[in-house]
Amino acid sequence: MSELHKFIFDGLPVRGMLVRLTDGWQDVLARRAAASDEFPPPVRVLIGEMAAAGVLMQANIKFNGALILQVFGDGPVKLAVAEVQPDLAFRVTAKVVGEVPDAARLEAMVNVRGQGRCAITLAPADTRNGQQPYQGVVALHGDRREPLQALSEVLEHYMLQSEQLDTKLILAANDDVAAGLLIQRLPVEGSGNLAGAARNEDDIGLNEAYNRIATLAATLTPEELLTLDADTVLRRLFWEEPLRRFEVLKGESAPRFECSCSRQRVGGMLKGLGRDEIDGIVLEQGRVEIGCDFCGLKYHFDPVDVGELFTPVQDQPPGSAAIN
């Protein structure tokens, strides 16, 4: 079962989280396979790591809205997306437009000519009070313009640039598990660990406690992250540190796969295209078929359904309500 572990280090300005996505991640891949639309292995690794990273970031900020992590650029992977809701429901997808080599890393997938970008968007659930979406974007290269080869490196760079906080992120994914370990420096020590005090930009890269714990975290291999349970990982890494763990999020409160697509939303999208456009598709193909890029569910609209979309509710005949 998927689970999320949160912890701090007593008296030290460091916090951490460890996530393991199992059943939800396997559900994502099973749906793609059922739709005969499997991603190449490197792309599965990328979106698995994005799912784990998105859950960690959403749980870290406790934002009332969707956190959307995107990687896009000029390679065979045009776009990869992970979306995580406040209750840690997640969904992921990618748009692959070319051949992806089996050993491809981030540069070869999305940053072939240096045009790759990573964007993090915070989309508030309620905009009635004037709250607007926020988006931060960084290039897929480091301070010396060197191409970054791993998603974890990109997100560490993002956190340092946008939040001025040191962050260590270990990510890994295979077809069974998508997992991540986040270690982050807090602005102050002692009781300030939980106080949400203002950040201290002068301490970037200089805090001995954070540097020590981040160095320990960096010894974790992808294989260990994917195969060892959370208790074993934390014990092996931090057995000499003052680790304080909080209640594990598992079961109903655990991260899980969930797609927000619906027939009503798809119908609204079709209406936005206009009657002439949709009638032309029906004339040519007999019906309209729309597949969800996130969950693989296919929505079918026959001529009767299309008529309903563009007819006032009180005048609508019964529709087929076909989904697949």
C-alpha positions in Angstrom: 0.0 0.0 0.0 1.1 3.6 -0.7 2.3 5.6 2.3 3.8 8.9 3.3 6.2 9.4 6.3 7.0 12.8 7.8 9.8 13.5 10.3 12.0 16.1 11.8 15.3 16.1 13.6 14.8 17.4 17.2 16.8 20.6 17.8 18.0 20.8 14.3 16.7 22.9 11.4 15.9 19.9 9.2 12.7 18.2 8.2 12.0 15.3 5.9 9.5 13.1 4.1 9.5 9.7 2.5 6.8 8.6 0.1 6.2 5.2 -1.5 3.6 4.9 -4.2 2.7 1.3 -4.9 -0.9 0.4 -5.7 -1.8 3.8 -7.1 1.3 3.9 -9.3 0.6 0.3 -10.5 -2.9 1.4 -11.3 -1.6 4.2 -13.5 0.6 1.8 -15.5 -2.2 -0.9 -15.7 -4.6 1.6 -17.2 -2.1 2.6 -19.9 -1.5 -1.0 -20.7 -5.2 -1.7 -20.9 -5.5 1.2 -23.4 -2.6 -0.2 -25.5 -0.8 3.0 -24.8 2.2 2.1 -22.7 5.0 4.6 -22.3 8.7 3.7 -23.1 10.6 2.6 -19.9 12.5 5.9 -19.4 9.3 7.8 -19.6 7.6 5.5 -17.1 10.6 6.2 -14.8 10.3 10.0 -15.4 6.5 10.3 -14.7 6.9 7.9 -11.7 9.5 10.2 -10.2 7.3 13.2 -11.0 4.4 11.6 -9.1 6.6 10.9 -6.1 8.1 14.4 -6.2 4.7 16.1 -6.6 3.3 14.3 -3.6 6.3 15.3 -1.5 5.9 18.9 -2.5 2.2 19.1 -2.1 2.5 17.5 1.4 5.2 19.9 2.2 3.3 23.1 1.5 -0.3 22.0 2.5 -1.8 24.1 -0.3 -5.5 24.2 -0.8 -5.5 23.6 -4.5 -3.7 21.5 -7.2 0.1 21.4 -7.5 1.0 20.8 -11.1 4.6 19.7 -12.0 5.5 19.9 -15.7 8.6 19.1 -17.6 8.6 20.2 -21.3 11.0 20.9 -24.1 12.4 20.0 -27.4 13.0 16.3 -27.2 11.0 13.1 -28.0 9.1 13.7 -24.8 7.2 17.0 -25.5 5.6 17.2 -22.1 5.3 15.3 -18.9 2.8 16.2 -16.2 2.1 15.3 -12.6 -0.9 16.8 -10.8 -1.4 16.4 -7.0 -4.5 17.5 -5.1 -4.6 18.6 -1.5 -5.7 15.2 -0.3 -2.7 13.7 -2.2 -4.7 12.2 -5.0 -2.4 12.2 -8.0 -2.4 11.6 -11.8 0.3 11.7 -14.4 0.8 11.6 -18.1 3.2 12.4 -20.9 3.2 13.3 -24.6 5.7 11.3 -26.5 6.4 12.5 -30.1 9.5 10.6 -31.0 11.6 7.5 -30.2 13.0 7.4 -26.7 16.2 5.4 -26.3 16.1 2.7 -23.5 18.9 4.5 -21.6 17.6 8.0 -22.1 18.0 10.4 -19.2 16.3 13.8 -18.8 18.5 15.7 -21.3 17.9 13.1 -24.1 14.1 13.1 -23.4 13.2 16.8 -23.1 16.3 19.0 -23.4 18.0 18.0 -26.6 18.7 21.5 -27.8 18.7 23.3 -24.4 15.1 24.5 -24.6 13.7 22.3 -21.8 11.9 23.8 -18.8 10.4 22.7 -15.5 7.3 24.5 -14.2 5.5 24.2 -10.9 2.0 25.7 -10.8 -0.1 26.2 -7.7 -3.8 26.4 -8.8 -6.0 27.4 -5.9 -9.2 25.4 -5.4 -11.2 28.6 -4.6 -10.5 31.8 -6.6 -13.5 33.7 -5.2 -11.4 35.7 -2.8 -9.1 36.8 -5.6 -6.4 34.2 -5.1 -4.6 33.6 -8.4 -2.6 30.7 -9.7 1.2 30.9 -9.1 3.8 29.5 -11.5 7.5 29.2 -11.2 9.7 28.1 -14.2 13.3 27.1 -14.3 15.6 25.8 -17.1 16.9 22.3 -17.1 20.5 23.3 -16.5 22.6 24.3 -13.5 24.3 27.5 -12.5 27.2 26.7 -14.9 24.8 26.1 -17.8 25.5 22.3 -17.5 22.5 20.2 -18.6 20.8 18.5 -15.6 20.3 14.7 -16.1 17.9 13.9 -13.3 14.6 15.3 -12.2 15.8 15.5 -8.6 18.6 17.8 -9.6 16.2 20.1 -11.4 13.8 20.3 -8.4 16.7 20.9 -5.9 17.8 23.8 -8.2 14.2 25.1 -8.3 13.9 25.1 -4.5 17.1 26.9 -4.0 16.3 29.5 -6.6 12.6 30.1 -5.7 12.5 29.3 -2.0 16.1 30.0 -0.9 16.1 26.7 1.0 18.6 23.9 0.7 16.9 20.7 -0.4 18.1 17.1 -1.0 15.8 15.0 -3.1 16.2 11.3 -3.9 13.8 9.9 -6.5 13.4 6.5 -8.1 10.7 4.5 -10.0 10.1 1.2 -11.6 7.0 -0.6 -12.7 6.1 -1.6 -9.1 7.1 1.4 -7.0 7.6 5.2 -7.4 9.4 6.6 -4.3 11.1 9.7 -3.0 13.0 11.0 0.0 13.0 14.8 0.7 15.4 16.4 3.1 15.0 20.2 3.6 16.7 22.8 5.7 14.3 24.8 7.9 15.0 28.5 8.6 15.6 28.2 12.3 16.6 25.6 15.0 14.8 24.3 18.1 11.1 25.1 18.4 11.3 27.0 15.2 11.1 23.7 13.4 7.3 23.8 13.7 6.8 27.5 13.9 6.9 28.5 10.3 9.4 31.3 10.8 10.7 33.5 8.1 13.4 31.9 5.9 17.0 32.7 6.5 18.7 33.2 3.1 22.1 33.8 4.7 22.3 30.2 5.8 22.1 28.7 2.3 24.7 25.9 2.0 26.3 26.7 5.4 24.2 24.8 8.0 26.3 22.0 9.3 23.4 19.9 10.6 21.6 20.1 7.2 24.8 19.3 5.3 25.5 16.3 7.4 21.9 14.9 7.1 21.8 15.6 3.4 25.1 13.8 2.9 23.6 10.8 4.7 20.5 10.9 2.5 22.6 11.0 -0.6 24.1 7.6 0.2 20.6 6.1 -0.5 20.6 4.2 -3.8 17.6 4.0 -6.1 17.5 0.2 -5.5 17.4 0.7 -1.8 14.7 3.3 -2.1 12.6 1.0 -4.2 13.0 -2.2 -2.4 13.4 -1.4 1.3 10.5 -0.4 3.6 10.4 3.1 5.0 11.4 2.0 8.6 14.5 0.3 7.3 15.5 3.2 5.1 15.2 5.8 7.9 16.9 3.5 10.5 19.9 2.8 8.2 20.3 6.4 7.2 19.7 8.3 10.4 20.3 5.9 13.3 22.7 8.4 15.0 20.4 11.4 14.4 17.6 12.7 16.7 14.8 11.6 14.4 11.2 12.3 15.4 8.6 10.7 13.3 5.0 11.6 12.9 1.9 9.5 12.1 2.2 7.7 8.9 -0.3 8.6 6.2 -1.6 5.3 4.9 -4.8 3.6 4.0 -7.5 6.1 3.2 -5.3 9.1 3.9 -2.4 7.8 1.8 -1.5 9.2 -1.6 -3.6 7.5 -4.3 -4.3 7.6 -8.0 -7.4 9.5 -8.9 -8.5 11.1 -12.2 -10.9 14.1 -12.3 -12.0 13.5 -15.8 -15.7 13.1 -16.4 -18.2 12.8 -19.3 -19.6 16.2 -18.4 -16.2 17.8 -18.7 -15.5 16.2 -22.0 -18.9 17.3 -23.2 -18.1 20.8 -22.2 -14.8 20.7 -24.2 -16.7 19.4 -27.3 -19.2 22.2 -27.0 -16.3 24.7 -26.9 -15.2 23.3 -30.3 -18.6 24.2 -31.9 -21.4 22.3 -33.5 -19.9 22.4 -37.0 -16.6 20.9 -35.9 -18.2 18.1 -34.0 -20.8 17.3 -36.7 -18.0 17.0 -39.2 -16.2 14.4 -37.0 -19.5 12.4 -36.6 -20.1 12.6 -40.3 -16.6 11.2 -41.0 -16.2 8.7 -38.2 -19.8 7.9 -37.1 -19.1 9.1 -33.5 -16.7 11.2 -31.5 -14.1 9.4 -29.3 -12.1 11.2 -26.6 -9.6 9.4 -24.5 -8.3 10.8 -21.2 -4.5 11.2 -21.3 -4.3 10.6 -17.5 -6.4 7.5 -16.9 -7.0 6.1 -20.4 -10.8 6.1 -20.1 -12.5 6.6 -23.5 -15.7 8.7 -23.9 -17.9 8.1 -26.9 -20.5 10.5 -28.3 -22.8 9.2 -31.0 -25.0 11.4 -33.1 -27.8 11.4 -30.4 -25.2 12.4 -27.7 -23.9 15.2 -29.9 -27.4 16.4 -30.5 -27.9 16.6 -26.7 -24.8 18.7 -26.3 -26.1 21.5 -28.5 -29.8 21.3 -27.6 -31.5 23.1 -24.6 -31.9 20.7 -21.7 -35.7 20.8 -21.8 -35.7 19.6 -25.4 -33.1 16.8 -25.1 -34.0 13.3 -26.2 -32.5 10.3 -24.2 -28.8 9.8 -24.9 -26.6 6.7 -25.0 -24.4 7.7 -22.1 -21.7 5.5 -23.6 -18.3 5.6 -21.9 -16.4 2.9 -23.7 
